[in-house]
């Protein structure tokens, strides 16, 4: 991966720390009951690329507050 132009796009929900919709917050129990994971907050999501030497550069959020976000990660 060439740091000068390579990017990774991550398409997943980013649950905001404040004013999360009830739809998003109700997904945790659903996910835990079915698959044993949980939805990550934006803060938790920002630390995941660190292990690969990347950092989150930008996040695109939908207007509806319930759809998935796209996070752009690049070389740090």
N, CA, C and O atoms as a Tripos MOL2 file, in Angstrom:
@<TRIPOS>MOLECULE
protein
  304   303    76     0     0
PROTEIN
NO_CHARGES

@<TRIPOS>ATOM
      1 N           0.8460   -1.1710    0.0000 N.3       1 UNK1
      2 CA          0.0000    0.0000    0.0000 C.3       1 UNK1
      3 C           0.8910    1.2340    0.0000 C.2       1 UNK1
      4 O           1.7140    1.4190    0.8970 O.2       1 UNK1
      5 N           0.7220    2.0670   -1.0010 N.am      2 UNK2
      6 CA          1.5150    3.2930   -1.1010 C.3       2 UNK2
      7 C           0.8490    4.3840   -0.2670 C.2       2 UNK2
      8 O          -0.2660    4.7970   -0.5850 O.2       2 UNK2
      9 N           1.5080    4.8630    0.7980 N.am      3 UNK3
     10 CA          0.9080    5.8570    1.6830 C.3       3 UNK3
     11 C           0.5480    7.1720    1.0130 C.2       3 UNK3
     12 O          -0.2710    7.9280    1.5360 O.2       3 UNK3
     13 N           1.1470    7.4550   -0.1370 N.am      4 UNK4
     14 CA          0.8750    8.7420   -0.7720 C.3       4 UNK4
     15 C          -0.5100    8.8100   -1.4160 C.2       4 UNK4
     16 O          -1.0370    9.9030   -1.6210 O.2       4 UNK4
     17 N          -1.1030    7.6640   -1.7360 N.am      5 UNK5
     18 CA         -2.4260    7.7190   -2.3630 C.3       5 UNK5
     19 C          -3.3740    6.5950   -1.9670 C.2       5 UNK5
     20 O          -4.5590    6.6870   -2.2840 O.2       5 UNK5
     21 N          -2.9300    5.5510   -1.3000 N.am      6 UNK6
     22 CA         -3.8080    4.4290   -0.9520 C.3       6 UNK6
     23 C          -4.7220    4.7840    0.2070 C.2       6 UNK6
     24 O          -4.2960    5.4100    1.1770 O.2       6 UNK6
     25 N          -5.9860    4.3780    0.1000 N.am      7 UNK7
     26 CA         -6.9790    4.6100    1.1330 C.3       7 UNK7
     27 C          -7.7810    3.3390    1.3510 C.2       7 UNK7
     28 O          -7.8760    2.4980    0.4570 O.2       7 UNK7
     29 N          -8.3480    3.2020    2.5230 N.am      8 UNK8
     30 CA         -9.2550    2.1090    2.8500 C.3       8 UNK8
     31 C         -10.5800    2.7450    3.2410 C.2       8 UNK8
     32 O         -10.6130    3.6560    4.0680 O.2       8 UNK8
     33 N         -11.6760    2.2700    2.6480 N.am      9 UNK9
     34 CA        -13.0000    2.7670    2.9960 C.3       9 UNK9
     35 C         -13.7150    1.7100    3.8240 C.2       9 UNK9
     36 O         -13.7950    0.5480    3.4250 O.2       9 UNK9
     37 N         -14.2320    2.1140    4.9720 N.am     10 UNK10
     38 CA        -14.9150    1.2110    5.9010 C.3      10 UNK10
     39 C         -16.3790    1.6260    5.9450 C.2      10 UNK10
     40 O         -16.7000    2.7450    6.3450 O.2      10 UNK10
     41 N         -17.2610    0.7300    5.5350 N.am     11 UNK11
     42 CA        -18.6950    1.0080    5.5070 C.3      11 UNK11
     43 C         -19.3510    0.2730    6.6770 C.2      11 UNK11
     44 O         -19.5470   -0.9410    6.6270 O.2      11 UNK11
     45 N         -19.6810    1.0110    7.7130 N.am     12 UNK12
     46 CA        -20.2890    0.4100    8.8910 C.3      12 UNK12
     47 C         -20.9540    1.4980    9.7080 C.2      12 UNK12
     48 O         -20.6320    2.6780    9.5650 O.2      12 UNK12
     49 N         -21.8710    1.1050   10.5550 N.am     13 UNK13
     50 CA        -22.4890    2.0740   11.4570 C.3      13 UNK13
     51 C         -21.4640    2.6280   12.4270 C.2      13 UNK13
     52 O         -20.6010    1.8980   12.9160 O.2      13 UNK13
     53 N         -21.5590    3.8960   12.6990 N.am     14 UNK14
     54 CA        -20.7920    4.5450   13.7530 C.3      14 UNK14
     55 C         -21.8120    5.1500   14.7020 C.2      14 UNK14
     56 O         -22.4430    6.1590   14.3870 O.2      14 UNK14
     57 N         -21.9710    4.5390   15.8470 N.am     15 UNK15
     58 CA        -22.9610    5.0090   16.8070 C.3      15 UNK15
     59 C         -22.4050    6.2470   17.4950 C.2      15 UNK15
     60 O         -21.3660    6.1730   18.1500 O.2      15 UNK15
     61 N         -23.0900    7.3980   17.3550 N.am     16 UNK16
     62 CA        -22.5940    8.6070   18.0120 C.3      16 UNK16
     63 C         -22.6840    8.4970   19.5280 C.2      16 UNK16
     64 O         -23.5570    7.8070   20.0540 O.2      16 UNK16
     65 N         -21.7830    9.1750   20.2260 N.am     17 UNK17
     66 CA        -21.7950    9.1410   21.6890 C.3      17 UNK17
     67 C         -22.9950    9.8910   22.2640 C.2      17 UNK17
     68 O         -23.4280    9.6010   23.3800 O.2      17 UNK17
     69 N         -23.5290   10.8410   21.5220 N.am     18 UNK18
     70 CA        -24.6960   11.6050   21.9620 C.3      18 UNK18
     71 C         -25.7490   11.5920   20.8690 C.2      18 UNK18
     72 O         -25.4310   11.5970   19.6790 O.2      18 UNK18
     73 N         -26.9940   11.5760   21.2850 N.am     19 UNK19
     74 CA        -28.1470   11.6390   20.3790 C.3      19 UNK19
     75 C         -28.1960   10.5150   19.3520 C.2      19 UNK19
     76 O         -28.5730   10.7420   18.2030 O.2      19 UNK19
     77 N         -27.8190    9.3100   19.7540 N.am     20 UNK20
     78 CA        -27.9570    8.1580   18.8620 C.3      20 UNK20
     79 C         -29.4360    7.8420   18.7070 C.2      20 UNK20
     80 O         -30.2010    7.9540   19.6650 O.2      20 UNK20
     81 N         -29.8370    7.4520   17.5180 N.am     21 UNK21
     82 CA        -31.2460    7.1370   17.2940 C.3      21 UNK21
     83 C         -31.6300    5.8650   18.0540 C.2      21 UNK21
     84 O         -30.7770    5.0280   18.3510 O.2      21 UNK21
     85 N         -32.9000    5.7310   18.3600 N.am     22 UNK22
     86 CA        -33.3550    4.5320   19.0770 C.3      22 UNK22
     87 C         -33.1530    3.2960   18.2100 C.2      22 UNK22
     88 O         -32.8980    2.2100   18.7300 O.2      22 UNK22
     89 N         -33.2640    3.4500   16.8950 N.am     23 UNK23
     90 CA        -33.0190    2.3190   15.9990 C.3      23 UNK23
     91 C         -31.6000    1.7930   16.1700 C.2      23 UNK23
     92 O         -31.3940    0.5840   16.2760 O.2      23 UNK23
     93 N         -30.6140    2.6980   16.1990 N.am     24 UNK24
     94 CA        -29.2120    2.2830   16.3470 C.3      24 UNK24
     95 C         -28.9570    1.6500   17.7150 C.2      24 UNK24
     96 O         -28.2780    0.6280   17.8080 O.2      24 UNK24
     97 N         -29.4900    2.2450   18.7590 N.am     25 UNK25
     98 CA        -29.2080    1.7240   20.1000 C.3      25 UNK25
     99 C         -29.9000    0.3860   20.3470 C.2      25 UNK25
    100 O         -29.4600   -0.3800   21.2030 O.2      25 UNK25
    101 N         -30.9620    0.0940   19.6220 N.am     26 UNK26
    102 CA        -31.6310   -1.1960   19.7780 C.3      26 UNK26
    103 C         -30.9270   -2.3080   19.0100 C.2      26 UNK26
    104 O         -31.2820   -3.4770   19.1640 O.2      26 UNK26
    105 N         -29.9560   -1.9780   18.2030 N.am     27 UNK27
    106 CA        -29.2390   -2.9990   17.4530 C.3      27 UNK27
    107 C         -28.2570   -3.7870   18.3270 C.2      27 UNK27
    108 O         -27.9650   -4.9440   18.0250 O.2      27 UNK27
    109 N         -27.7460   -3.1870   19.3970 N.am     28 UNK28
    110 CA        -26.8280   -3.9110   20.2910 C.3      28 UNK28
    111 C         -27.4500   -5.1900   20.8380 C.2      28 UNK28
    112 O         -26.8540   -6.2580   20.6900 O.2      28 UNK28
    113 N         -28.6290   -5.1270   21.4680 N.am     29 UNK29
    114 CA        -29.2200   -6.3790   21.9660 C.3      29 UNK29
    115 C         -29.4990   -7.3770   20.8360 C.2      29 UNK29
    116 O         -29.3270   -8.5830   21.0140 O.2      29 UNK29
    117 N         -29.9290   -6.8720   19.6800 N.am     30 UNK30
    118 CA        -30.1660   -7.7780   18.5470 C.3      30 UNK30
    119 C         -28.8820   -8.4680   18.1160 C.2      30 UNK30
    120 O         -28.8690   -9.6810   17.9060 O.2      30 UNK30
    121 N         -27.8100   -7.7120   17.9830 N.am     31 UNK31
    122 CA        -26.5290   -8.2810   17.5680 C.3      31 UNK31
    123 C         -25.9870   -9.2480   18.6140 C.2      31 UNK31
    124 O         -25.4790  -10.3150   18.2710 O.2      31 UNK31
    125 N         -26.0940   -8.8790   19.8890 N.am     32 UNK32
    126 CA        -25.5820   -9.7480   20.9530 C.3      32 UNK32
    127 C         -26.3600  -11.0640   21.0110 C.2      32 UNK32
    128 O         -25.7760  -12.1220   21.2440 O.2      32 UNK32
    129 N         -27.6660  -10.9970   20.8010 N.am     33 UNK33
    130 CA        -28.4830  -12.2060   20.8480 C.3      33 UNK33
    131 C         -28.1700  -13.1440   19.6930 C.2      33 UNK33
    132 O         -28.2350  -14.3640   19.8440 O.2      33 UNK33
    133 N         -27.8300  -12.5750   18.5360 N.am     34 UNK34
    134 CA        -27.5990  -13.3990   17.3490 C.3      34 UNK34
    135 C         -26.1440  -13.7910   17.1370 C.2      34 UNK34
    136 O         -25.8550  -14.9320   16.7750 O.2      34 UNK34
    137 N         -25.2230  -12.8510   17.3600 N.am     35 UNK35
    138 CA        -23.8390  -13.0950   16.9410 C.3      35 UNK35
    139 C         -22.7850  -12.8500   18.0130 C.2      35 UNK35
    140 O         -21.6050  -13.0960   17.7590 O.2      35 UNK35
    141 N         -23.1470  -12.3890   19.1690 N.am     36 UNK36
    142 CA        -22.2470  -12.0670   20.2800 C.3      36 UNK36
    143 C         -21.3380  -10.8620   20.0770 C.2      36 UNK36
    144 O         -20.4030  -10.6970   20.8600 O.2      36 UNK36
    145 N         -21.5510  -10.0030   19.0710 N.am     37 UNK37
    146 CA        -20.7630   -8.7710   18.9960 C.3      37 UNK37
    147 C         -21.5850   -7.5960   19.4960 C.2      37 UNK37
    148 O         -22.6210   -7.7950   20.1300 O.2      37 UNK37
    149 N         -21.1480   -6.3870   19.2250 N.am     38 UNK38
    150 CA        -21.9270   -5.1860   19.5200 C.3      38 UNK38
    151 C         -21.5550   -4.1150   18.5220 C.2      38 UNK38
    152 O         -20.5180   -4.1940   17.8630 O.2      38 UNK38
    153 N         -22.4140   -3.1040   18.4130 N.am     39 UNK39
    154 CA        -22.1200   -1.9910   17.5230 C.3      39 UNK39
    155 C         -21.0540   -1.1130   18.1710 C.2      39 UNK39
    156 O         -21.0920   -0.8900   19.3810 O.2      39 UNK39
    157 N         -20.1220   -0.6230   17.3980 N.am     40 UNK40
    158 CA        -19.0530    0.2160   17.9290 C.3      40 UNK40
    159 C         -19.4480    1.6820   17.8810 C.2      40 UNK40
    160 O         -20.1650    2.1270   16.9840 O.2      40 UNK40
    161 N         -18.9610    2.4190   18.8690 N.am     41 UNK41
    162 CA        -19.1390    3.8650   18.8410 C.3      41 UNK41
    163 C         -18.1070    4.4520   17.8850 C.2      41 UNK41
    164 O         -17.1700    3.7670   17.4740 O.2      41 UNK41
    165 N         -18.2810    5.6990   17.5430 N.am     42 UNK42
    166 CA        -17.3300    6.3500   16.6440 C.3      42 UNK42
    167 C         -15.9270    6.3500   17.2560 C.2      42 UNK42
    168 O         -14.9430    6.1350   16.5480 O.2      42 UNK42
    169 N         -15.8340    6.5860   18.5390 N.am     43 UNK43
    170 CA        -14.5230    6.5960   19.2100 C.3      43 UNK43
    171 C         -13.8560    5.2240   19.1110 C.2      43 UNK43
    172 O         -12.6590    5.1330   18.8390 O.2      43 UNK43
    173 N         -14.6270    4.1560   19.3310 N.am     44 UNK44
    174 CA        -14.0710    2.8040   19.2190 C.3      44 UNK44
    175 C         -13.6450    2.5030   17.7770 C.2      44 UNK44
    176 O         -12.6120    1.8730   17.5520 O.2      44 UNK44
    177 N         -14.4270    2.9460   16.8210 N.am     45 UNK45
    178 CA        -14.1210    2.7110   15.4140 C.3      45 UNK45
    179 C         -12.8430    3.4300   14.9880 C.2      45 UNK45
    180 O         -12.0760    2.9050   14.1810 O.2      45 UNK45
    181 N         -12.6120    4.6220   15.5230 N.am     46 UNK46
    182 CA        -11.4280    5.4010   15.1250 C.3      46 UNK46
    183 C         -10.1260    4.7170   15.5250 C.2      46 UNK46
    184 O          -9.0890    4.9860   14.9180 O.2      46 UNK46
    185 N         -10.1470    3.8370   16.5330 N.am     47 UNK47
    186 CA         -8.9210    3.1740   16.9850 C.3      47 UNK47
    187 C          -8.6340    1.8660   16.2440 C.2      47 UNK47
    188 O          -7.5140    1.3600   16.3280 O.2      47 UNK47
    189 N          -9.5910    1.3110   15.5340 N.am     48 UNK48
    190 CA         -9.3700    0.0270   14.8530 C.3      48 UNK48
    191 C          -8.2750    0.0660   13.7890 C.2      48 UNK48
    192 O          -7.4590   -0.8550   13.7500 O.2      48 UNK48
    193 N          -8.2130    1.0780   12.9270 N.am     49 UNK49
    194 CA         -7.1600    1.0770   11.8940 C.3      49 UNK49
    195 C          -5.7510    1.2610   12.4410 C.2      49 UNK49
    196 O          -4.7780    1.0260   11.7240 O.2      49 UNK49
    197 N          -5.6220    1.6790   13.7080 N.am     50 UNK50
    198 CA         -4.2930    1.9050   14.2960 C.3      50 UNK50
    199 C          -3.3920    0.6760   14.1840 C.2      50 UNK50
    200 O          -2.1940    0.8030   13.9300 O.2      50 UNK50
    201 N          -3.9630   -0.5020   14.3730 N.am     51 UNK51
    202 CA         -3.1780   -1.7310   14.3240 C.3      51 UNK51
    203 C          -2.5530   -1.9920   12.9650 C.2      51 UNK51
    204 O          -1.5760   -2.7350   12.8650 O.2      51 UNK51
    205 N          -3.1000   -1.3930   11.9240 N.am     52 UNK52
    206 CA         -2.5590   -1.5550   10.5720 C.3      52 UNK52
    207 C          -1.7170   -0.3530   10.1600 C.2      52 UNK52
    208 O          -1.3290   -0.2340    8.9980 O.2      52 UNK52
    209 N          -1.4340    0.5410   11.1090 N.am     53 UNK53
    210 CA         -0.6530    1.7260   10.7950 C.3      53 UNK53
    211 C          -1.4460    2.7860   10.0480 C.2      53 UNK53
    212 O          -0.8740    3.6360    9.3660 O.2      53 UNK53
    213 N          -2.7740    2.7310   10.1820 N.am     54 UNK54
    214 CA         -3.6440    3.6880    9.5120 C.3      54 UNK54
    215 C          -4.3600    4.5450   10.5430 C.2      54 UNK54
    216 O          -4.3540    4.2460   11.7370 O.2      54 UNK54
    217 N          -4.9800    5.6220   10.0570 N.am     55 UNK55
    218 CA         -5.8220    6.4320   10.9260 C.3      55 UNK55
    219 C          -7.0220    6.8950   10.1270 C.2      55 UNK55
    220 O          -6.9550    7.0090    8.9030 O.2      55 UNK55
    221 N          -8.1190    7.1600   10.8160 N.am     56 UNK56
    222 CA         -9.3210    7.6420   10.1480 C.3      56 UNK56
    223 C          -9.1000    9.0900    9.7510 C.2      56 UNK56
    224 O          -8.8070    9.9360   10.5960 O.2      56 UNK56
    225 N          -9.2430    9.3710    8.4620 N.am     57 UNK57
    226 CA         -9.0140   10.7060    7.9290 C.3      57 UNK57
    227 C         -10.3030   11.5090    7.8070 C.2      57 UNK57
    228 O         -10.3080   12.7230    8.0110 O.2      57 UNK57
    229 N         -11.3950   10.8240    7.4740 N.am     58 UNK58
    230 CA        -12.6640   11.5100    7.2480 C.3      58 UNK58
    231 C         -13.8060   10.5190    7.4150 C.2      58 UNK58
    232 O         -13.6430    9.3250    7.1600 O.2      58 UNK58
    233 N         -14.9590   11.0140    7.8430 N.am     59 UNK59
    234 CA        -16.1540   10.1750    7.9850 C.3      59 UNK59
    235 C         -17.3030   10.8600    7.2460 C.2      59 UNK59
    236 O         -17.5750   12.0430    7.4550 O.2      59 UNK59
    237 N         -17.9690   10.1020    6.3840 N.am     60 UNK60
    238 CA        -19.1700   10.5970    5.7050 C.3      60 UNK60
    239 C         -20.3770   10.0060    6.4110 C.2      60 UNK60
    240 O         -20.4950    8.7890    6.5470 O.2      60 UNK60
    241 N         -21.2760   10.8810    6.8620 N.am     61 UNK61
    242 CA        -22.4590   10.4580    7.6080 C.3      61 UNK61
    243 C         -23.7210   10.7260    6.7890 C.2      61 UNK61
    244 O         -23.7960   11.7140    6.0590 O.2      61 UNK61
    245 N         -24.7080    9.8430    6.9150 N.am     62 UNK62
    246 CA        -25.9740   10.0740    6.2090 C.3      62 UNK62
    247 C         -26.8030   11.1410    6.9160 C.2      62 UNK62
    248 O         -26.5890   11.4330    8.0930 O.2      62 UNK62
    249 N         -27.7410   11.7110    6.1910 N.am     63 UNK63
    250 CA        -28.6140   12.7250    6.7830 C.3      63 UNK63
    251 C         -29.6570   12.1270    7.7140 C.2      63 UNK63
    252 O         -30.1750   12.8200    8.5890 O.2      63 UNK63
    253 N         -29.9720   10.8470    7.5360 N.am     64 UNK64
    254 CA        -31.0490   10.2640    8.3390 C.3      64 UNK64
    255 C         -30.6180    9.8370    9.7360 C.2      64 UNK64
    256 O         -31.4760    9.5460   10.5700 O.2      64 UNK64
    257 N         -29.3210    9.7880   10.0180 N.am     65 UNK65
    258 CA        -28.8400    9.4220   11.3480 C.3      65 UNK65
    259 C         -28.9870    7.9520   11.6920 C.2      65 UNK65
    260 O         -28.7180    7.5610   12.8270 O.2      65 UNK65
    261 N         -29.4070    7.1290   10.7440 N.am     66 UNK66
    262 CA        -29.6020    5.7090   11.0290 C.3      66 UNK66
    263 C         -28.8750    4.7940   10.0480 C.2      66 UNK66
    264 O         -28.6700    3.6150   10.3370 O.2      66 UNK66
    265 N         -28.4930    5.3150    8.9210 N.am     67 UNK67
    266 CA        -27.8240    4.4870    7.9180 C.3      67 UNK67
    267 C         -26.3360    4.3840    8.2330 C.2      67 UNK67
    268 O         -25.8070    5.1150    9.0710 O.2      67 UNK67
    269 N         -25.6810    3.4690    7.5480 N.am     68 UNK68
    270 CA        -24.2640    3.2890    7.7710 C.3      68 UNK68
    271 C         -23.4350    4.4750    7.3370 C.2      68 UNK68
    272 O         -23.8450    5.2480    6.4710 O.2      68 UNK68
    273 N         -22.2730    4.6180    7.9370 N.am     69 UNK69
    274 CA        -21.3210    5.6730    7.6040 C.3      69 UNK69
    275 C         -20.1740    5.0530    6.8020 C.2      69 UNK69
    276 O         -19.9660    3.8400    6.8150 O.2      69 UNK69
    277 N         -19.4530    5.9030    6.1190 N.am     70 UNK70
    278 CA        -18.2400    5.4660    5.4280 C.3      70 UNK70
    279 C         -17.0780    6.2400    6.0330 C.2      70 UNK70
    280 O         -17.0650    7.4710    6.0260 O.2      70 UNK70
    281 N         -16.1070    5.5060    6.5540 N.am     71 UNK71
    282 CA        -14.9120    6.1140    7.1410 C.3      71 UNK71
    283 C         -13.7490    5.8880    6.1860 C.2      71 UNK71
    284 O         -13.5360    4.7720    5.7110 O.2      71 UNK71
    285 N         -13.0050    6.9390    5.9070 N.am     72 UNK72
    286 CA        -11.8270    6.8540    5.0530 C.3      72 UNK72
    287 C         -10.6000    6.7380    5.9480 C.2      72 UNK72
    288 O         -10.3810    7.5880    6.8100 O.2      72 UNK72
    289 N          -9.8000    5.6960    5.7530 N.am     73 UNK73
    290 CA         -8.5810    5.5190    6.5320 C.3      73 UNK73
    291 C          -7.3840    5.5870    5.5910 C.2      73 UNK73
    292 O          -7.4540    5.1280    4.4510 O.2      73 UNK73
    293 N          -6.3070    6.1530    6.0650 N.am     74 UNK74
    294 CA         -5.0930    6.2670    5.2710 C.3      74 UNK74
    295 C          -3.8680    6.1360    6.1530 C.2      74 UNK74
    296 O          -3.9700    5.9550    7.3670 O.2      74 UNK74
    297 N          -2.7250    6.2300    5.5320 N.am     75 UNK75
    298 CA         -1.4630    6.1090    6.2690 C.3      75 UNK75
    299 C          -1.3300    7.2270    7.2760 C.2      75 UNK75
    300 O          -1.6880    8.3750    7.0120 O.2      75 UNK75
    301 N          -0.8080    6.8720    8.4360 N.am     76 UNK76
    302 CA         -0.6380    7.8880    9.4820 C.3      76 UNK76
    303 C           0.7440    8.4820    9.4580 C.2      76 UNK76
    304 O           1.0560    9.3520   10.2710 O.2      76 UNK76
@<TRIPOS>BOND
     1     1     2 1
     2     2     3 1
     3     3     4 2
     4     3     5 am
     5     5     6 1
     6     6     7 1
     7     7     8 2
     8     7     9 am
     9     9    10 1
    10    10    11 1
    11    11    12 2
    12    11    13 am
    13    13    14 1
    14    14    15 1
    15    15    16 2
    16    15    17 am
    17    17    18 1
    18    18    19 1
    19    19    20 2
    20    19    21 am
    21    21    22 1
    22    22    23 1
    23    23    24 2
    24    23    25 am
    25    25    26 1
    26    26    27 1
    27    27    28 2
    28    27    29 am
    29    29    30 1
    30    30    31 1
    31    31    32 2
    32    31    33 am
    33    33    34 1
    34    34    35 1
    35    35    36 2
    36    35    37 am
    37    37    38 1
    38    38    39 1
    39    39    40 2
    40    39    41 am
    41    41    42 1
    42    42    43 1
    43    43    44 2
    44    43    45 am
    45    45    46 1
    46    46    47 1
    47    47    48 2
    48    47    49 am
    49    49    50 1
    50    50    51 1
    51    51    52 2
    52    51    53 am
    53    53    54 1
    54    54    55 1
    55    55    56 2
    56    55    57 am
    57    57    58 1
    58    58    59 1
    59    59    60 2
    60    59    61 am
    61    61    62 1
    62    62    63 1
    63    63    64 2
    64    63    65 am
    65    65    66 1
    66    66    67 1
    67    67    68 2
    68    67    69 am
    69    69    70 1
    70    70    71 1
    71    71    72 2
    72    71    73 am
    73    73    74 1
    74    74    75 1
    75    75    76 2
    76    75    77 am
    77    77    78 1
    78    78    79 1
    79    79    80 2
    80    79    81 am
    81    81    82 1
    82    82    83 1
    83    83    84 2
    84    83    85 am
    85    85    86 1
    86    86    87 1
    87    87    88 2
    88    87    89 am
    89    89    90 1
    90    90    91 1
    91    91    92 2
    92    91    93 am
    93    93    94 1
    94    94    95 1
    95    95    96 2
    96    95    97 am
    97    97    98 1
    98    98    99 1
    99    99   100 2
   100    99   101 am
   101   101   102 1
   102   102   103 1
   103   103   104 2
   104   103   105 am
   105   105   106 1
   106   106   107 1
   107   107   108 2
   108   107   109 am
   109   109   110 1
   110   110   111 1
   111   111   112 2
   112   111   113 am
   113   113   114 1
   114   114   115 1
   115   115   116 2
   116   115   117 am
   117   117   118 1
   118   118   119 1
   119   119   120 2
   120   119   121 am
   121   121   122 1
   122   122   123 1
   123   123   124 2
   124   123   125 am
   125   125   126 1
   126   126   127 1
   127   127   128 2
   128   127   129 am
   129   129   130 1
   130   130   131 1
   131   131   132 2
   132   131   133 am
   133   133   134 1
   134   134   135 1
   135   135   136 2
   136   135   137 am
   137   137   138 1
   138   138   139 1
   139   139   140 2
   140   139   141 am
   141   141   142 1
   142   142   143 1
   143   143   144 2
   144   143   145 am
   145   145   146 1
   146   146   147 1
   147   147   148 2
   148   147   149 am
   149   149   150 1
   150   150   151 1
   151   151   152 2
   152   151   153 am
   153   153   154 1
   154   154   155 1
   155   155   156 2
   156   155   157 am
   157   157   158 1
   158   158   159 1
   159   159   160 2
   160   159   161 am
   161   161   162 1
   162   162   163 1
   163   163   164 2
   164   163   165 am
   165   165   166 1
   166   166   167 1
   167   167   168 2
   168   167   169 am
   169   169   170 1
   170   170   171 1
   171   171   172 2
   172   171   173 am
   173   173   174 1
   174   174   175 1
   175   175   176 2
   176   175   177 am
   177   177   178 1
   178   178   179 1
   179   179   180 2
   180   179   181 am
   181   181   182 1
   182   182   183 1
   183   183   184 2
   184   183   185 am
   185   185   186 1
   186   186   187 1
   187   187   188 2
   188   187   189 am
   189   189   190 1
   190   190   191 1
   191   191   192 2
   192   191   193 am
   193   193   194 1
   194   194   195 1
   195   195   196 2
   196   195   197 am
   197   197   198 1
   198   198   199 1
   199   199   200 2
   200   199   201 am
   201   201   202 1
   202   202   203 1
   203   203   204 2
   204   203   205 am
   205   205   206 1
   206   206   207 1
   207   207   208 2
   208   207   209 am
   209   209   210 1
   210   210   211 1
   211   211   212 2
   212   211   213 am
   213   213   214 1
   214   214   215 1
   215   215   216 2
   216   215   217 am
   217   217   218 1
   218   218   219 1
   219   219   220 2
   220   219   221 am
   221   221   222 1
   222   222   223 1
   223   223   224 2
   224   223   225 am
   225   225   226 1
   226   226   227 1
   227   227   228 2
   228   227   229 am
   229   229   230 1
   230   230   231 1
   231   231   232 2
   232   231   233 am
   233   233   234 1
   234   234   235 1
   235   235   236 2
   236   235   237 am
   237   237   238 1
   238   238   239 1
   239   239   240 2
   240   239   241 am
   241   241   242 1
   242   242   243 1
   243   243   244 2
   244   243   245 am
   245   245   246 1
   246   246   247 1
   247   247   248 2
   248   247   249 am
   249   249   250 1
   250   250   251 1
   251   251   252 2
   252   251   253 am
   253   253   254 1
   254   254   255 1
   255   255   256 2
   256   255   257 am
   257   257   258 1
   258   258   259 1
   259   259   260 2
   260   259   261 am
   261   261   262 1
   262   262   263 1
   263   263   264 2
   264   263   265 am
   265   265   266 1
   266   266   267 1
   267   267   268 2
   268   267   269 am
   269   269   270 1
   270   270   271 1
   271   271   272 2
   272   271   273 am
   273   273   274 1
   274   274   275 1
   275   275   276 2
   276   275   277 am
   277   277   278 1
   278   278   279 1
   279   279   280 2
   280   279   281 am
   281   281   282 1
   282   282   283 1
   283   283   284 2
   284   283   285 am
   285   285   286 1
   286   286   287 1
   287   287   288 2
   288   287   289 am
   289   289   290 1
   290   290   291 1
   291   291   292 2
   292   291   293 am
   293   293   294 1
   294   294   295 1
   295   295   296 2
   296   295   297 am
   297   297   298 1
   298   298   299 1
   299   299   300 2
   300   299   301 am
   301   301   302 1
   302   302   303 1
   303   303   304 2
@<TRIPOS>SUBSTRUCTURE
     1 UNK1         2 RESIDUE 1 A UNK
     2 UNK2         6 RESIDUE 1 A UNK
     3 UNK3        10 RESIDUE 1 A UNK
     4 UNK4        14 RESIDUE 1 A UNK
     5 UNK5        18 RESIDUE 1 A UNK
     6 UNK6        22 RESIDUE 1 A UNK
     7 UNK7        26 RESIDUE 1 A UNK
     8 UNK8        30 RESIDUE 1 A UNK
     9 UNK9        34 RESIDUE 1 A UNK
    10 UNK10       38 RESIDUE 1 A UNK
    11 UNK11       42 RESIDUE 1 A UNK
    12 UNK12       46 RESIDUE 1 A UNK
    13 UNK13       50 RESIDUE 1 A UNK
    14 UNK14       54 RESIDUE 1 A UNK
    15 UNK15       58 RESIDUE 1 A UNK
    16 UNK16       62 RESIDUE 1 A UNK
    17 UNK17       66 RESIDUE 1 A UNK
    18 UNK18       70 RESIDUE 1 A UNK
    19 UNK19       74 RESIDUE 1 A UNK
    20 UNK20       78 RESIDUE 1 A UNK
    21 UNK21       82 RESIDUE 1 A UNK
    22 UNK22       86 RESIDUE 1 A UNK
    23 UNK23       90 RESIDUE 1 A UNK
    24 UNK24       94 RESIDUE 1 A UNK
    25 UNK25       98 RESIDUE 1 A UNK
    26 UNK26      102 RESIDUE 1 A UNK
    27 UNK27      106 RESIDUE 1 A UNK
    28 UNK28      110 RESIDUE 1 A UNK
    29 UNK29      114 RESIDUE 1 A UNK
    30 UNK30      118 RESIDUE 1 A UNK
    31 UNK31      122 RESIDUE 1 A UNK
    32 UNK32      126 RESIDUE 1 A UNK
    33 UNK33      130 RESIDUE 1 A UNK
    34 UNK34      134 RESIDUE 1 A UNK
    35 UNK35      138 RESIDUE 1 A UNK
    36 UNK36      142 RESIDUE 1 A UNK
    37 UNK37      146 RESIDUE 1 A UNK
    38 UNK38      150 RESIDUE 1 A UNK
    39 UNK39      154 RESIDUE 1 A UNK
    40 UNK40      158 RESIDUE 1 A UNK
    41 UNK41      162 RESIDUE 1 A UNK
    42 UNK42      166 RESIDUE 1 A UNK
    43 UNK43      170 RESIDUE 1 A UNK
    44 UNK44      174 RESIDUE 1 A UNK
    45 UNK45      178 RESIDUE 1 A UNK
    46 UNK46      182 RESIDUE 1 A UNK
    47 UNK47      186 RESIDUE 1 A UNK
    48 UNK48      190 RESIDUE 1 A UNK
    49 UNK49      194 RESIDUE 1 A UNK
    50 UNK50      198 RESIDUE 1 A UNK
    51 UNK51      202 RESIDUE 1 A UNK
    52 UNK52      206 RESIDUE 1 A UNK
    53 UNK53      210 RESIDUE 1 A UNK
    54 UNK54      214 RESIDUE 1 A UNK
    55 UNK55      218 RESIDUE 1 A UNK
    56 UNK56      222 RESIDUE 1 A UNK
    57 UNK57      226 RESIDUE 1 A UNK
    58 UNK58      230 RESIDUE 1 A UNK
    59 UNK59      234 RESIDUE 1 A UNK
    60 UNK60      238 RESIDUE 1 A UNK
    61 UNK61      242 RESIDUE 1 A UNK
    62 UNK62      246 RESIDUE 1 A UNK
    63 UNK63      250 RESIDUE 1 A UNK
    64 UNK64      254 RESIDUE 1 A UNK
    65 UNK65      258 RESIDUE 1 A UNK
    66 UNK66      262 RESIDUE 1 A UNK
    67 UNK67      266 RESIDUE 1 A UNK
    68 UNK68      270 RESIDUE 1 A UNK
    69 UNK69      274 RESIDUE 1 A UNK
    70 UNK70      278 RESIDUE 1 A UNK
    71 UNK71      282 RESIDUE 1 A UNK
    72 UNK72      286 RESIDUE 1 A UNK
    73 UNK73      290 RESIDUE 1 A UNK
    74 UNK74      294 RESIDUE 1 A UNK
    75 UNK75      298 RESIDUE 1 A UNK
    76 UNK76      302 RESIDUE 1 A UNK
